[in-house]
Every structure is written in C-alpha cells, then in structure tokens.
Amino acid sequence: MKKIAFRMDDVGASTKQFEVYSKSYFGNFLFLKYIYPFKAWAPYRELNEKDWEEITVILGKYGAHLTVAITAAWVDEKNDLIPFPEEFPKQAKVLKEASKNGLVEIANHGLTHCVVGRHLPRLFLSNRKYHREFYKFLPEDLIKDHLDKSQKILEDYFETKVITFVPPGNVCTDFAKEYAMQLGLSILSGREKNTFAFHDRDIVLNGPEWLREKIIGFRNKEFIIVKVKDL
C-alpha cells in the first residue's frame, strides 16, 4: 500500500496576524490589503483548543497521523518573542497529549517564521518577503540562535525528540540546513512527493471537517508521519 504523510504548517506563527499583503499592486494601499477581494493571506486566528480536540478525534477515527509544524515563538508588535506553550497553553496541552498518543508528530517550523523587526504590515507595500526566517542575508549567528531556541522550546515542552525541520516558506540556506542537522533535525521537509502539506489557515477557514474530507480522499493509502523516511 502506498503511503501518505499529512503535514500542517504555521501553527503558532504570528505571520497569521502580520503577513498582510495583496497580490495586486494597488491592493497594498493602506487598508485595502485587509479586505476582500484584495486581501491575500492574513490576518486570521490561531486554531483553538476545541479545533485541536476535533482534529485529534478525526485522526483517531480514521487511523490517520499528522505532522504539526510549530513555530516555537509568537512575535508580537513590540518584537517580543513569546514561546508557543505560553502564548497558547490550551492548544499546547492538547497537542502534547496527541503527541504522546502517537497521533501527531511535532516538527520544527522555525522560531519566528519572520524577520523580526520587519514583520509588521506596511502602509503602501507588501511585507510578504519578511515572513520567511532563514534568508542568506541574515547573520549565521542569528540563524544558529533561532534554531537553538526553537529546538529547546519544542523539545522541553513536548518532551519528545524533534527531528523534522520545515523551513518557513521553504526558504533555507545551506548553513541553516547543516546546522539543523547538527541539532538532530535530520529530516528536511518541503514539497516532497507523498506529503500532503497544508496550513492551519485551511482549517480556520473551512473547519476541521475539511481535514476529515481530505483524509477520506486518501483512504486507499497508509497514513504515516513525515519522519518516517520510506515514503
């Protein structure tokens, strides 16, 4: 039987609040990028405790598994970084239990998902380019610091070895990849085949039922997590 790995990105990322832009040049003018039809991505809310409870029920019912790519710290408007378990304690608790029960795999989706200090919306321009974390123009010491801190936050709270690295926006330097390997992040997950990758935004907009329908659509495959290598 062929295998499929489900992966959800952007959990805990403040990008969902601050990556505000329009695909239209004129749509980036002032407030237009916040409203339809100009709005492209944010803002949208974080998945709540009830959402996660429903997701875990769906996973259990269909014998499915989910790799959850968590951004380890929320970056607020003052550039302060708040660890995921502190900013979203109820969600973190449900995810920790789901991890212990083997329903989800916790993956590293960076510390901030953004270039801190450049992440806030701009009056007349898109800020999308600053909502990636591991650019070549950033100092290597900063990249090391982000990987060190994100691993510590996730592994300390979830009490599990995190080995899957999902670079935000699939943007990642060779240095970041090499250093991630040194930290034990031995699986780099991007757009590889047999991985159904989506964002928490899909469930925020469509409800947990969306995930159930997607799982049913792959019912002829074996569900695994990303860290299982033989896809």
Protein Blocks (a to p, Z undefined) as FASTA:
>chain_A
ZZdddddehihiaklmmmgcdfbfklmgojlmmpcfkbmkbccddddfklmmmmmmmmmm
nopacdddddfbdcdfkopacdfklmmmmlmmmmmmmmmnopaccddebjnopaehilpc
cfkbcfklmmcfbdfkbcfklmmmmmmmmmmmmmmmnopacfbdcdehhiacfklmmmmm
mnopabccfkbghiacddfklmmmnojklmmmmmmmmmmbccddfklmbZZ
